[in-house]
């Protein structure tokens, strides 16, 4: 009977890795501040905005769609970033150059450099793969298996040229694997998505992807010729997995063995773990060494990365590679045309000038490299290198050198969480004040509505009395009671009007209201005798009483 053999995989990105999803971080869905890209959900953003800002956002969204509207929305969210940061759902590490690039362009139309060359205002950042369930970064099993497949096919091909009659890549695969899809031996190999093992201390980072020539080419006057993409100022912004965070991903590999069983439905070929490890190391180790030599010769290679790689390969991990207990892979965007094609049949399309036919060669003329700065030509990194360590007992893994571990990301993560907590506290206090203001405003509105309803049901005389008491309450609260305030004149007007009323009850109510104002704002010495007499008369008392 057939058996399934299982191994756990520990995976370490050795260089920036971007395994794309076809989705971007849009500049209307994120802000960058103090070295952090904060992605936010639109609904959460709306909920933390004050009412006035929500109205402003709604007004922007109601405008005709177009570039100007999008730029204004970008600017709006950036102005409100301190409210959005606490409710962000994802944080990405950003270096100072990327942050400066963002701040120069956010909410701006395309600009021009001093030379007059147009600067494309592109702030979309291509996302690397993540789990829809947890939001955490992953290495998709399909991408890992594709990289393994390339190495196995290259091993089977042994550098031979394309055989007669083979016209497509699919035909070549079927020839090498001795069967169509139903008998593909890679069907017996299963690789699951690799997930983070330490999500709390991990973060992705944003890098520029830059195109640079592989070999020096001189033009007229002996000047070095740039690649076509470099001449046009082309770049990409990619979210990448950081390099040298040891064994941060864990996946699984399973191989179904025949166990002596024969069937016409089974592939004619089969691959063991040893076959996979051997083919991957043979194929990818050579590409890694050639690329590093080339980058050093051109002055591109990052010095620290080069030193760390040499130290890693000269220690216990390097021994594991030599002994077949670990293997290299290259996966994801910008892995290099040579790393995804087979030796001997490689035919890479080389684009030429406008109107010229492309060439087809066995080697690309340029590299896409990871950079911190858009114009960088030094301290660059290759994309896509992974170290994979299969095991059944974790104790069998070689020790990882303590000095070859990228700890900056963990420090950055803790600092970012602390900042979010501070801003969350500020936001919470602000929202509490806002809720209290709204409660008081609602209460005032209800009381005003009740007053209006009462006033509507009142007689003209009752409205005059109520108006005086309302003004008294307002001025008392505002601290503006004075001999020159509105109450001072209104009470005299009410006193004179009420003296003409016939209803004893209304006269009594008016007298009580006026007396309340006198308690808080006494009559002036000059007018006091006259006003006291009028008030006594209003009450029906003797004019000698006070």
C-alpha positions as MATLAB code, in Angstrom:
seq = 'XXXXXXXXXXXXXXXXXXXXXXXXXXXXXXXXXXXXXXXXXXXXXXXXXXXXXXXXXXXXXXXXXXXXXXXXXXXXXXXXXXXXXXXXXXXXXXXXXXXXXXXXXXXXXXXXXXXXXXXXXXXXXXXXXXXXXXXXXXXXXXXXXXXXXXXXXXXXXXXXXXXXXXXXXXXXXXXXXXXXXXXXXXXXXXXXXXXXXXXXXXXXXXXXXXXXXXXXXXXXXXXXXXXXXXXXXXXXXXXXXXXXXXXXXXXXXXXXXXXXXXXXXXXXXXXXXXXXXXXXXXXXXXXXXXXXXXXXXXXXXXXXXXXXXXXXXXXXXXXXXXXXXXXXXXXXXXXXXXXXXXXXXXXXXXXXXXXXXXXXXXXXXXXXXXXXXXXXXXXXXXXXXXXXXXXXXXXXXXXXXXXXXXXXXXXXXXXXXXXXXXXXXXXXXXXXXXXXXXXXXXXXXXXXXXXXXXXXXXXXXXXXXXXXXXXXXXXXXXXXXXXXXXXXXXXXXXXXXXXXXXXXXXXXXXXXXXXXXXXXXXXXXXXXXXXXXXXXXXXXXXXXXX';
ca = [
       0.000    0.000    0.000;
       1.092    3.580   -0.609;
       2.330    5.683    2.295;
       2.501    9.411    2.921;
       5.768   10.709    4.345;
       5.572   14.019    6.224;
       8.109   16.684    7.191;
       7.817   20.057    8.857;
       9.587   22.923    7.110;
      11.308   25.827    8.823;
      11.777   28.632    6.309;
      13.995   31.709    6.600;
      13.872   34.525    4.029;
      17.523   35.191    3.192;
      16.710   38.300    1.144;
      13.598   40.448    0.587;
      10.790   38.213   -0.699;
       7.621   39.427   -2.417;
       5.093   36.743   -3.341;
       2.395   38.888   -4.896;
      -1.371   38.643   -4.628;
      -2.400   41.044   -7.380;
      -3.590   43.469   -4.706;
      -2.138   46.788   -3.617;
      -2.062   49.116   -0.667;
      -3.889   52.102   -2.159;
      -2.837   55.589   -0.955;
      -6.468   56.197    0.024;
      -6.272   53.197    2.392;
      -3.064   53.956    4.281;
      -0.984   56.702    5.843;
       2.747   56.721    6.617;
       4.121   58.326    9.772;
       7.360   57.861   11.750;
       8.582   54.833    9.810;
       5.259   52.982    9.738;
       2.680   52.362    7.032;
      -0.707   52.092    8.747;
      -3.417   50.404    6.685;
      -6.934   51.194    7.847;
     -10.421   49.978    7.087;
     -12.707   52.623    5.568;
     -15.559   51.849    7.982;
     -13.283   52.080   11.034;
     -11.883   55.355    9.711;
     -15.329   56.892    9.356;
     -16.297   55.824   12.864;
     -13.389   57.666   14.523;
     -13.834   60.908   12.591;
     -15.722   63.801   14.230;
     -19.076   64.696   12.683;
     -17.692   67.752   10.883;
     -14.893   65.704    9.299;
     -17.335   62.984    8.257;
     -19.409   65.619    6.496;
     -16.289   66.903    4.749;
     -15.374   63.368    3.632;
     -18.904   62.765    2.342;
     -18.668   65.991    0.358;
     -15.403   64.784   -1.216;
     -16.915   61.406   -2.095;
     -19.871   63.070   -3.795;
     -17.605   64.867   -6.248;
     -17.181   63.538   -9.796;
     -14.685   60.649   -9.719;
     -11.243   61.428  -11.038;
      -7.627   62.070  -10.120;
      -8.372   65.325   -8.305;
     -10.970   63.676   -6.058;
      -8.567   60.847   -5.164;
      -5.764   63.288   -4.386;
      -8.033   65.296   -2.084;
      -9.127   62.117   -0.276;
      -5.443   61.176    0.179;
      -4.757   64.597    1.689;
      -7.841   64.379    3.891;
      -6.802   61.067    5.431;
      -3.220   62.238    5.893;
      -4.424   65.338    7.790;
      -6.469   63.046   10.039;
      -3.727   60.412   10.456;
      -3.509   60.607   14.254;
      -7.142   59.498   14.459;
      -6.631   56.718   11.913;
      -3.412   55.236   13.329;
      -5.025   53.745   16.493;
      -7.598   51.823   14.412;
      -5.143   50.544   11.772;
      -5.482   46.844   11.000;
      -1.957   46.322    9.654;
       1.429   47.972   10.104;
       4.334   47.758    7.658;
       7.900   48.930    8.275;
       8.958   51.870    6.099;
      12.478   53.289    5.829;
      13.124   57.074    5.873;
      13.598   57.306    2.094;
      10.273   55.643    1.322;
       8.548   57.846    3.911;
      10.064   61.010    2.418;
       9.025   59.824   -1.057;
       5.451   59.382    0.208;
       5.245   62.738    1.989;
       6.525   64.609   -1.067;
       3.765   63.132   -3.214;
       0.728   62.506   -1.022;
      -2.189   64.488   -2.396;
      -0.019   65.988   -5.148;
      -0.265   65.800   -8.920;
       2.735   64.603  -10.931;
       5.811   66.730  -10.317;
       8.938   67.451  -12.315;
      12.584   67.045  -11.421;
      15.084   69.869  -11.978;
      16.031   68.276  -15.290;
      12.438   68.571  -16.452;
      11.889   64.812  -16.300;
       8.377   63.907  -15.163;
       8.097   62.148  -11.818;
       5.268   59.657  -11.851;
       3.064   60.095   -8.828;
       2.491   56.416   -8.067;
       1.967   55.552   -4.414;
       0.322   52.138   -4.785;
       2.344   49.472   -2.962;
       2.078   45.893   -4.165;
       1.111   43.570   -1.303;
       2.821   40.320   -0.492;
       0.727   37.238    0.286;
      -1.231   37.071    3.535;
      -3.765   34.822    5.238;
      -7.364   35.940    4.794;
      -8.160   34.303    8.141;
      -5.489   35.963   10.297;
      -4.147   38.810    8.167;
      -0.603   37.537    8.814;
       1.991   37.077    6.074;
       2.351   33.653    4.459;
       4.503   31.881    1.901;
       1.938   30.256   -0.436;
       2.552   26.555   -0.890;
       1.803   26.875   -4.608;
       4.705   29.302   -5.044;
       7.099   27.101   -3.079;
       6.060   24.048   -5.062;
       6.513   25.946   -8.326;
      10.103   26.778   -7.366;
      10.766   23.122   -6.494;
       9.214   22.050   -9.804;
      11.602   24.287  -11.763;
      14.630   22.751  -10.013;
      13.413   19.183  -10.624;
      12.706   19.900  -14.304;
      16.156   21.425  -14.714;
      17.685   18.316  -13.114;
      15.790   16.041  -15.512;
      16.716   18.156  -18.545;
      20.462   18.135  -17.708;
      21.128   21.248  -19.782;
      19.992   19.674  -23.073;
      18.707   21.809  -25.924;
      15.045   21.752  -26.901;
      14.318   18.372  -28.573;
      12.903   18.297  -32.127;
       9.127   18.492  -32.207;
       8.852   20.186  -28.810;
       7.346   23.615  -29.376;
       5.965   24.694  -26.003;
       6.935   24.730  -22.355;
       4.014   22.412  -21.580;
       5.224   19.848  -24.121;
       8.719   19.995  -22.655;
       7.400   19.369  -19.141;
       5.339   16.383  -20.300;
       8.384   14.985  -22.073;
      10.635   15.369  -19.023;
       8.042   14.110  -16.536;
       7.005   11.212  -18.789;
       3.321   11.949  -18.769;
       0.483   14.421  -18.978;
      -1.048   16.216  -16.003;
      -2.801   13.091  -14.705;
       0.565   11.308  -14.420;
       2.591   14.302  -13.232;
       4.892   13.030  -10.432;
       4.590   16.390   -8.633;
       0.986   15.364   -7.849;
       2.531   13.092   -5.230;
       4.272   16.036   -3.523;
       2.187   18.312   -1.335;
       3.367   21.577    0.163;
       1.148   23.633    2.425;
       1.224   27.374    2.965;
       3.997   28.379    5.353;
       2.709   30.520    8.226;
       4.405   32.805   10.720;
       5.660   31.287   13.948;
       6.226   34.614   15.762;
       3.681   37.073   14.398;
       3.911   39.410   17.402;
       7.570   40.242   16.647;
       7.355   40.261   12.852;
       6.509   42.858   10.234;
       6.857   43.219    6.507;
       8.707   46.154    4.967;
       8.436   48.360    1.887;
      11.258   48.320   -0.659;
      11.883   49.952   -3.998;
      12.374   47.456   -6.825;
      14.927   48.947   -9.243;
      16.153   47.729  -12.609;
      19.923   47.766  -13.116;
      22.205   46.474  -15.866;
      24.039   43.197  -15.197;
      27.206   44.227  -16.970;
      28.751   47.632  -17.676;
      27.869   49.081  -21.073;
      29.577   52.281  -22.189;
      28.134   54.820  -24.566;
      29.640   57.755  -26.374;
      32.313   59.464  -24.353;
      32.826   56.377  -22.216;
      29.817   57.041  -19.975;
      27.979   54.056  -18.513;
      24.647   53.340  -20.165;
      21.694   52.875  -17.828;
      19.020   50.238  -18.313;
      15.947   51.401  -20.231;
      13.848   51.247  -17.048;
      16.453   53.299  -15.160;
      16.523   55.916  -17.935;
      12.740   56.259  -17.666;
      12.822   56.502  -13.872;
      10.716   53.355  -13.506;
      10.403   51.728  -10.114;
       8.034   49.552   -8.130;
       7.059   49.751   -4.479;
       6.837   46.240   -3.043;
       5.859   44.949    0.372;
       8.515   42.363    1.230;
       9.312   39.806    3.879;
      12.414   41.004    5.762;
      15.654   39.082    5.464;
      17.386   37.017    8.164;
      14.568   36.606   10.654;
      15.509   32.997   11.493;
      12.942   30.242   10.895;
      10.068   32.700   11.076;
       7.862   30.604    8.759;
       6.713   27.035    9.267;
       5.168   24.848    6.591;
       4.779   21.210    5.665;
       5.926   18.878    2.918;
       4.403   15.476    2.199;
       5.505   12.877   -0.331;
       3.271    9.957   -1.245;
       5.313    6.799   -1.797;
       4.154    3.864   -3.857;
       5.089    1.279   -1.291;
       5.510   -1.331   -4.028;
       2.105   -0.644   -5.544;
       1.914   -0.448   -9.350;
      -0.943    1.133  -11.253;
      -1.490    2.612  -14.709;
      -2.919    5.684  -12.982;
       0.267    6.357  -11.039;
       3.080    8.553  -12.433;
       5.997    6.708  -13.980;
       8.419    8.984  -12.120;
       8.543    9.707   -8.412;
      10.556   12.113   -6.280;
      11.780   11.586   -2.738;
      12.739   14.304   -0.260;
      16.389   13.613   -1.082;
      15.643   14.165   -4.783;
      13.987   17.492   -4.000;
      16.801   18.695   -1.735;
      19.521   17.670   -4.175;
      17.835   19.242   -7.223;
      17.077   22.515   -5.438;
      20.581   22.938   -4.046;
      22.173   22.068   -7.380;
      19.983   24.521   -9.289;
      19.623   27.438   -6.876;
      23.031   27.389   -5.172;
      24.707   27.986   -8.514;
      22.354   30.849   -9.366;
      22.914   32.449   -5.955;
      26.694   32.322   -6.240;
      26.701   33.681   -9.805;
      24.352   36.516   -8.912;
      26.398   37.498   -5.859;
      29.599   37.566   -7.929;
      27.917   39.690  -10.569;
      26.457   42.136   -8.019;
      29.823   42.485   -6.287;
      31.541   43.159   -9.607;
      29.033   45.925  -10.381;
      29.289   47.387   -6.877;
      25.601   46.733   -6.200;
      25.744   44.233   -3.337;
      24.877   45.229    0.233;
      28.013   44.765    2.342;
      26.294   43.584    5.521;
      24.110   41.092    3.663;
      27.119   39.674    1.828;
      29.026   39.272    5.098;
      26.069   37.590    6.817;
      25.547   35.162    3.939;
      29.214   34.147    3.989;
      29.083   33.618    7.764;
      25.849   31.619    7.539;
      27.152   29.303    4.826;
      30.445   28.721    6.637;
      28.715   27.587    9.854;
      26.297   24.840   10.947;
      23.587   25.936    8.508;
      26.068   25.749    5.638;
      27.006   22.240    6.731;
      23.318   21.279    6.685;
      23.095   22.511    3.078;
      26.158   20.487    2.095;
      24.801   17.367    3.813;
      21.322   17.607    2.248;
      19.539   18.545    5.484;
      18.487   21.930    4.111;
      17.976   23.452    0.675;
      17.713   26.773   -1.115;
      14.722   28.063   -3.040;
      14.044   31.213   -4.966;
      10.427   32.306   -5.140;
       8.257   35.314   -5.782;
       8.548   38.517   -7.756;
      11.847   39.408   -9.445;
      13.410   36.005   -8.797;
      15.341   36.472  -12.026;
      14.602   34.947  -15.415;
      17.436   32.434  -15.013;
      15.937   31.101  -11.762;
      12.563   30.312  -13.332;
      13.762   28.801  -16.610;
      15.733   25.675  -17.540;
      19.364   25.562  -18.572;
      19.791   24.616  -22.220;
      16.317   25.709  -23.336;
      16.361   29.179  -21.818;
      15.066   31.847  -24.213;
      14.623   35.201  -22.501;
      12.911   37.993  -24.409;
      15.053   41.145  -24.530;
      13.068   44.255  -25.437;
      14.815   46.835  -27.617;
      13.998   50.359  -28.760;
      10.686   51.513  -30.173;
       9.984   49.893  -33.531;
      12.781   47.310  -33.123;
      12.227   43.571  -32.914;
      13.093   41.956  -29.540;
      16.029   39.580  -29.112;
      15.880   36.176  -27.425;
      18.888   35.210  -25.308;
      19.845   32.650  -22.662;
      20.544   35.398  -20.108;
      18.726   38.576  -19.079;
      20.639   41.831  -19.463;
      19.274   43.460  -16.321;
      18.431   42.674  -12.705;
      15.558   43.822  -10.522;
      17.033   44.576   -7.102;
      15.657   45.627   -3.711;
      16.624   49.102   -2.514;
      15.837   51.574    0.237;
      16.221   54.585   -2.082;
      14.735   55.171   -5.527;
      18.009   56.241   -7.165;
      20.264   53.762   -5.330;
      23.121   51.977   -7.089;
      24.840   50.649   -3.961;
      23.784   48.530   -0.968;
      21.207   46.624   -3.042;
      19.782   43.159   -2.401;
      18.554   40.351   -4.646;
      14.928   39.283   -4.350;
      13.422   35.960   -3.429;
      16.025   33.792   -1.639;
      14.739   31.302    0.936;
      16.418   28.747    3.179;
      14.231   25.671    3.751;
      14.979   23.189    6.547;
      12.880   19.983    6.575;
      12.767   17.995    9.814;
      10.749   15.573   11.885;
      12.401   16.318   15.223;
      13.162   19.990   15.861;
      16.223   18.967   17.844;
      17.803   17.876   14.558;
      17.930   21.455   13.276;
      21.406   23.018   13.303;
      22.038   25.876   15.698;
      21.482   29.323   14.215;
      24.281   31.864   14.827;
      22.986   34.431   17.310;
      24.809   37.263   15.541;
      23.049   36.517   12.235;
      19.513   37.447   13.231;
      17.621   40.549   12.162;
      16.322   41.862   15.494;
      15.513   45.361   14.228;
      12.037   44.260   13.139;
      11.089   43.020   16.632;
      12.311   46.293   18.191;
      10.389   48.280   15.578;
       7.249   46.234   16.223;
       7.288   46.940   19.966;
       7.896   50.655   19.373;
       5.011   50.759   16.895;
       2.625   49.078   19.334;
       3.581   51.548   22.064;
       2.870   54.490   19.755;
      -0.497   53.029   18.792;
      -1.422   52.651   22.456;
      -0.507   56.294   23.182;
      -2.534   57.544   20.222;
      -5.404   55.227   21.142;
      -5.542   56.780   24.614;
      -5.555   60.272   23.096;
      -8.277   59.238   20.645;
     -10.336   57.619   23.403;
     -10.164   60.762   25.540;
     -11.024   62.931   22.545;
     -14.005   60.746   21.671;
     -15.171   60.844   25.306;
     -15.081   64.656   25.238;
     -16.859   64.622   21.919;
     -19.554   62.294   23.253;
     -20.035   64.579   26.278;
     -20.315   67.630   24.041;
     -22.825   65.804   21.907;
     -24.782   64.702   24.991;
     -24.971   68.279   26.242;
     -25.913   69.528   22.788;
     -28.649   66.898   22.532;
     -29.865   67.773   26.013;
     -29.928   71.468   25.134;
     -31.794   70.667   21.929;
     -34.389   68.645   23.844;
     -34.789   71.387   26.431;
     -35.079   73.994   23.690;
     -37.732   71.903   21.980;
     -39.638   71.592   25.251;
     -39.348   75.341   25.812;
     -40.616   76.000   22.327;
     -43.526   73.643   22.889;
     -44.336   75.326   26.184;
     -44.012   78.742   24.616;
     -46.351   77.737   21.806;
     -48.994   76.723   24.355;
     -48.581   79.915   26.378;
     -50.433   83.173   26.189;
     -48.563   86.289   25.116;
     -48.217   87.324   28.779;
     -46.805   83.936   29.806;
     -44.284   84.055   26.928;
     -42.962   87.398   28.177;
     -42.483   85.951   31.676;
     -40.778   82.809   30.303;
     -38.524   84.863   28.039;
     -37.248   86.878   31.023;
     -36.484   83.728   33.045;
     -34.706   82.128   30.049;
     -32.523   85.195   29.513;
     -31.736   85.282   33.240;
     -30.612   81.636   33.197;
     -28.443   82.157   30.114;
     -26.706   85.260   31.433;
     -26.193   83.693   34.840;
     -24.533   80.662   33.243;
     -22.392   82.862   31.019;
     -21.483   85.154   33.926;
     -22.657   88.252   32.058;
     -25.259   89.607   34.499;
     -24.710   93.352   34.880;
     -26.684   96.610   35.053;
     -26.213   96.844   31.283;
     -27.214   93.266   30.438;
     -30.347   92.188   28.594;
     -32.058   91.087   31.798;
     -31.816   94.604   33.251;
     -33.829   96.109   30.417;
     -36.178   93.139   29.874;
     -37.395   93.102   33.495;
     -38.294   96.808   33.323;
     -40.201   96.202   30.100;
     -42.042   93.254   31.683;
     -42.813   95.264   34.825;
     -44.428   98.055   32.868;
     -46.354   95.666   30.622;
     -47.594   93.531   33.542;
     -48.981   96.588   35.353;
     -51.539   96.737   32.534;
     -52.627   93.122   32.901;
     -55.967   92.294   34.495;
     -55.274   88.694   35.578;
     -54.118   88.568   39.239;
     -52.382   85.214   38.564;
     -50.383   86.524   35.625;
     -49.480   89.648   37.592;
     -48.263   87.427   40.457;
     -46.139   85.273   38.095;
     -44.606   88.358   36.511;
     -43.830   89.829   39.945;
     -42.141   86.586   41.059;
     -40.027   86.455   37.886;
     -38.946   90.072   38.304;
     -38.175   89.492   41.999;
     -35.887   86.574   41.030;
     -33.884   88.872   38.776;
     -33.644   91.441   41.575;
     -32.285   88.775   43.922;
     -29.423   88.136   41.515;
     -29.117   91.646   40.078;
     -30.387   94.324   42.516;
     -31.937   97.562   41.312;
     -29.591  100.497   41.006;
     -29.728  102.950   43.917;
     -31.238  105.609   41.701;
     -34.068  103.475   40.337;
     -34.655  101.292   43.369;
     -37.452  103.342   45.077;
     -39.432  103.682   41.863;
     -39.012  100.058   40.808;
     -39.871   98.686   44.252;
     -43.031  100.766   44.247;
     -44.044   99.464   40.825;
     -43.319   95.878   41.880;
     -45.439   96.294   45.030;
     -48.226   97.729   42.946;
     -47.973   94.750   40.614;
     -48.401   92.444   43.586;
     -51.375   94.481   44.849;
     -49.446   95.563   47.927;
     -49.169   98.945   49.572;
     -46.676  101.144   47.731;
     -44.800  101.647   50.980;
     -43.830   98.008   51.181;
     -40.608   96.653   49.777;
];
